[in-house]
C-alpha cells in the first residue's frame, strides 16, 4: 500500500463531517447511547464488516455506574426515534459496538478505540457557536457533546469505510471499538473484561483537543492520573428537631465526611486529588435528615497512590458512619489507571502523524492531569503482550466540558482520521 495515497476522498470527507454533526445533534450519556449504537451498527453492516454490539462487547459483571432507570428511559426514547425494538433486545440492555475486518491473510491484530458518549451539559444558545451557526445543535435538552466524542465516533466510522474499501491491500485483523460511558471512566473496564482486545498486537487511542491546537498532533509516552469514582449514601433516622435523641442525622455525618475527605493526607510519592462534586440531603429545617447522597472521586499519579487514596476514603467513611450511628453504602462508579505507552507504538503514531495533510507539528504530550479510561483497555492489551499508545489531535476550543465546546470538524477530523489510517497501514499493509 502506498502510504502517500492514504487521503480522504471528497465524498468520504463529507460523510465524516455529516456523521459528526448528526451525532452532535443526538447526544446520549454514558450507558444510554442506544440511538448512537444503532447509527454506528447500521453503518458498519452496510460496509460489510463483522459487527458485535451490546452484550457481545460488554462484560456485565465489570460494569460500573449504570443506572437502570435511565437505561430504560433511553431505550424507550430510542424506540420513539425509530430504533428497531428487535435491535434493542439484541443488546440485552448494553451499548457500544465493535467492527472487525478479518482479511484472511496472516498478520497482526490492530485495534483502535473511539468513545461515543456525551455529557449532561446544556449547549450554548450563542448564535456564533459552530453547532448553532451550522444548524446541528443538540436536540436532547440538557445534554451535549461537550468533549468531542461525536468527532471521535465519526472518525471511527470513516476508518471503517476505509478498511472496507481497502481490505484487499491489508493483512491480519483490524478492530474498531466504539466505547460507551467514557465520562466518569465507566465503560472501558467492561469492554476490557469481555476479552475483546486480548489478541491485540497493536493498539491506539486518542482524543481531540486537550492541549493540542488545530494542526498539532501530540503523542504520549506516559501520563494521566489513576482515578476511582464513588457514590456515597448515608442512612439515618428522621425525627423532629426538638427531639434530637430520637434521630440520627445522615446530613451531619455527610457534612463531616465532606470535611474529612476533603482534607485527607496526600502521598509523598506523587500527585493526589480528592473532589466532592455533589451533596444532597434534607427535607426541612426542623427535620433530622435520614438520608444523604454524595458523589466524589480520588485520583493519584500512580495506580498505587490512587489505591492508597481510595482505601483512605473507605476507612474514613466507615469510621464516620460508626461515630454518627448511621448506615452507609459506598459504591465504586468508575475506574481508570495511569498510562505508559510502548515506545514502538509511540514511534509508529508519530511517524503516521507527520505525513498527514494539515499537520503542522508532531510533539510529545504527556499529561499528568485528568484521567481517561482508555487506560483500562491499554493495560489489558499490554498484559497480553500487545503494544499501545495514545495521542491527541488538535482543535481550537474554549475548554472541554463547556457549553460552547467546538472542534472545527472540517479541518480537525481529517487529521485524526489520517493519523489512525496511516497507523493501521504501517502495521497491516501487505507491502
N, C-alpha and C positions, 0 to 999 in steps of 0.2 A: 504493500500500500504506500502510495506517495503521500507523505505527511504534508507536503505543501499544498495538496489538493483537498485537505480537510477544511472545508469552508461551508458556511450556511448558504443554501440557495435562497433566492428572494422569497420563494414560497414557504420554505421551512422557517425563515426568519419571521415572516408574517404570522405563521402559525404559532411560533414561540411567544410572540408578543400577545397575540389574541388569547392564547391559553392562560398566560399570566393574568390578563385583565378579566377573563371570566372567573378564574379562581379568586382574584381580588374582590370581585363583586359578590362572591358567595362564601364568605369566611365561616369556618366552623372551628370550635375549640376542641382541644385535647382528644379524648376518646369518642368524640361525637362527629367525626368527619365522614359521615355516610354519603352525602352528596359528592364530596370531593373524591372519595374512594371509587364511587360509581363512575364519575367523569374519567378518572385515571384508568380503571379496568376496561371500560368500553373502548378507550383509545388503544390500549395495549392489545386487546383482542383483534381490533381492526388491523393491527400491524403484523398479525400472525405470530406473536410471541407467546411463549408459555407464561401463564399468569397464575399466581397464587394470591389469595386475599383473605382478610379477616382471620378466622381461627387457624388458617393454614400458615400464617406468618407470625402469629402471636401465641405465646405460652400463657394461658390464663393464670396459672399459679404465680407467675412473676409480674403480673400487672399491678401497678400502684396508682393511686389517685383517680380511680374510675368511679363516677357517681351514677348508679343505676338509673335514678330518676331522670337525670339529664340525658343519658343514653336513650332511654325510651322516648323521651320528648323529641330528641333529634331524629330517631327513626321515623316517628310519625310525621315530622316536618319533611323528611326526605320523601316519604310516600306522597305527601301532598304536592311535592315539587316534581313528581314524575319518576322517582327511582322505583324500579320494579320490586314488588314485595318479595318475589322469589329470590332476587339477588340479596336483599337484606337478610332473608332467612339463611342463605348460604354462608353468611359471615358469622353466624352464631353470636351476634352482639358485639363483635370486634371490628376494628377498621384497620386501614393500611393495606399495602399491596407490594408485590414483587414481580418484576418482569425477568424472564430468563431467556437468554439466547444460547442454545446449545448448537455449536457449529457442526458437531460430529467429527471434528478434526482434533487430534491431540494438542493440548496446550494448556496454559494456566487458567485458573479461575479468578476473574477480576470482579470486584463488587464496588458499587458506589451508592451512597446513601443521600436521600433528599427528604427533609422533613416537610410536613404538609399542613400543620395546624395553625390556627390564628389565635388572637388574643382578645380578652374581654375589654376592649377599648373602643369607645365611640369615635368614628373617623371625623376629622375636622370638616366643617362646612365652608371653609375658606375657598372661594371660587378659584383662586390661583393654585390650589393643591392639585397635583397631577391627576388624581383619580376624579376629582370634580370637573376639571377642565376637559378631561378625556372621556367623561361620562361612563366611568366604571367604578363609581363609589360603592362601598359596601351596601348590600341590600338586606343585611341582617343586623337590625338595630342593636347597638351595644357591643358589636364585635367588628374587628378589622384585622387585616394582615399588616400589622404594625411592626413586623420584624423581617419581612421579606420571604417568608416561606412559600408564598404564592409564586415568587420568582424561582425558588429552588425547585418546586414541583414542575414548573413549566420547562425548566432546563432538563430535568429527568425525562420528561415526555419527549422532548426534542432529541435527546440522546437515544431513546428507544426507536424513534423514527430512523435515525442514522444507522443504528445497529441493524434494523430490518432491511434497509436499503443496501447495506454493505456486508451482509452476512457471508457472502461468498469470498470476501477478501480477509476474513478473520478466522482465527483458530481458537480452540479452547471454549470456555464458557464465560459469559458476562451476565452479571446480575445487577439489576437496578432496584434499589429498595426505596419505597415511598412510606416513610415512617410517621405514624400519628404521635401526638402527645409529647412533643419535644419540650414545649413550655411547661415548666415545672419538673423537667427531666424525668418523665414518667414512662416514655414509650420504648426507648432503645433497649432497656434491660429485658423487656418481654420479647422483643424480636430476637435478641441475642440468645435468650434461653430456649427459643424454639429450635436453635441449631442451624439456622439457615445460612450462617456465614462460617460454619465450622470447616468447610472445604475450601475456603477462600485463600488464594495465594497473595493477592494484591488488593488493597482496599483504600479508597479515598473518600473523604467527606469535605464539605466546605460550607461557607456562609457568605452571603452578600453583605457588603458594607463593613460594619465594625470600624476598625481603624484604617481600612483600605479606602482610598478615594478612587473616583472614576478613572479607570485606566491602570490602576495598580493591581497587582496580584501579590499577596503576602502568603508565604508558606511557613508553617510552624514546625520547629524541631521539638518543642515542648510547650507546655502551658496549661491553662485552666485550673481552677480550684475544684477539688473534690467537694461534693455537697450532699447533704441529706435534708429532705423537706419533711416536716412533721405537721400533722393536725393534732391538736391537744384539746381535750374536753375534760372539765371538772363537773362532778355531780354531787350537789349538796342537799340541803333540806330547806325548803322555804318556810317562812314564819313571819309573823308581824314584827316590825322593827321594835315595838315596845316589849317584846318577849324574846330577846336575843338568845337566851339559853335554850330555846326550843328549835333554833335553826342552825344550819351550818352553811356559811356563805361561800359558794363557789366563786363569786366575784372577787372577794377579798383574797382567796387563795390564788386566783388567776392574776390579780394585781401584784401579789408578792412574787409570783412566777415571772412576771414581766421584768421586775426589778432584778431578781436574782439571775435569770437567764441572760439579761442584757449586760450583766457585769461578770459573767463567767470569765475565769482567767484564760488567757490565750496560751500559746505554746512557744517556747524559746527557739524552736527549730524552724518556724515559718509562719506565714500569714494565716490568720484566722478571722472568721466573721460569725456574728450572731445577729439575726434580723427577725424581729417580731412584727409582722406586717398587718395582722388583723386581730381584733379583740372584740367580742360581742358578749354582753351579759346584762342581766337585769330586766325587770318589768315595771318597776315603780319605785319612787323614793322611799316608801315606807314598807317595802317588802324585801326580806332577805333573799338574795338571788340563789336559786337552786341549780343553776346551770351557767357555765361559761365556755366559750369556744374561742380558740386561738389558732392562727396559722403562723408558723415560724420556720426558720431554716438555720443550719450551720454550714460553714464552708472551711476548708483547710487547704494549705498549699500542697500537702501530700494526702494521699488516702489515709495514711496512718494518723495524721494530725486531725483530719476530719472525723475519723472514728473516735478519737480522743474527745473531741467536742461533743459528738453525738452521745457518747457514754455519759458525759457530764450532764447533758440535758436529761437523760433518763434518770440519773441518780437524784438530781435536783428536784424534778417533778415528783418522784416517789416520796422524797422526804417532806416536801411541802404538803402533799395530799395527806400524809400521816399527821402532820402538825395541825392542819386545819380540820381534820376529821371528815374529809370528803373522799369520794372515789374519783378515779380518773381513767381516761383512755388515751393513750399516746400511739398514733398511727403513722408509720412511715409512708409518705405520699409520693416520694420521688428520690432518685439517687443518680449521681454521676461520679466518676473518678477523674483523676488527673490524666493528662495526655503526655505521652512520649512517642514521637514519631520514629519510624525506622529510616535511617539516613538514605538507604537505597530508594525508598518510596518518596522521600522528600526531594531527592535529586531528580526523580522522574517527573514529579509535579512541576518543579522549577523549569526543567527542560521543555515540558509541554507548554507552559505559560509563555515562555519567551518568544515563541513563534506565532502567537495568536494575534490577529489583526486588532488594533485598538489598544494593545497593552503598551504602556509607556515605561513601566518599571516592574521588576520582579525582585522582591526583598524578603528577608527573614522577618516574621511577625509572630513573636512568641508572647502570647497574652497570659499574664499572671492574675488577671481579674476575670470575673464571670465564670460561668460553668456551662457545659454542653454535654448532653447525654449521648452524643455520637461516640464519646469516650468508652461507653459500655460496649458498643459494637467493636470498636478498635481493640479494646482489651481482649475480647473474645477471639478476634482474628489472630492476635499475637499469641495468645495462649495455645492456639492450634498450629502455630508455626508460620502464619502469614505475616506480611509486611504492610504497614499502613501509614498514612499521612493525612494531614488536614490543612486546608488553605482558605484564604479569603479573596474574593473578587470584588472590586470596589464599586461604590456609588457615592454620590454626594447627598448626604442626608443630614437631618437636623438632630438625629439621635434615635436610637431604637426604642421601641415601646412607647412611642408618642403618637398622638392623633394625626400628625402631619408627616409621618414617615413616608419617604418616597425613594425610588430607586433608578429612575431614568431607564426604563426597561429596554428601549430600543437600542441602547448603547451598552448597558451593563450586562444584560443576559447573554448576548453572543460571546462575550469574553469568558463568562463562566462555562458556557457550552463548549467553546473551543478548547479551554484548558482540560476539561474532562474528556472530550472526544480524543484529543491527542494523547492523553494519559492511557486511555484504552488501546489506542492504535500502537503506542510504543510497546505494549505488553502482548497484545493479542493479534497484531498484524501477521499475516502469513509470510511477509517478506523478512 
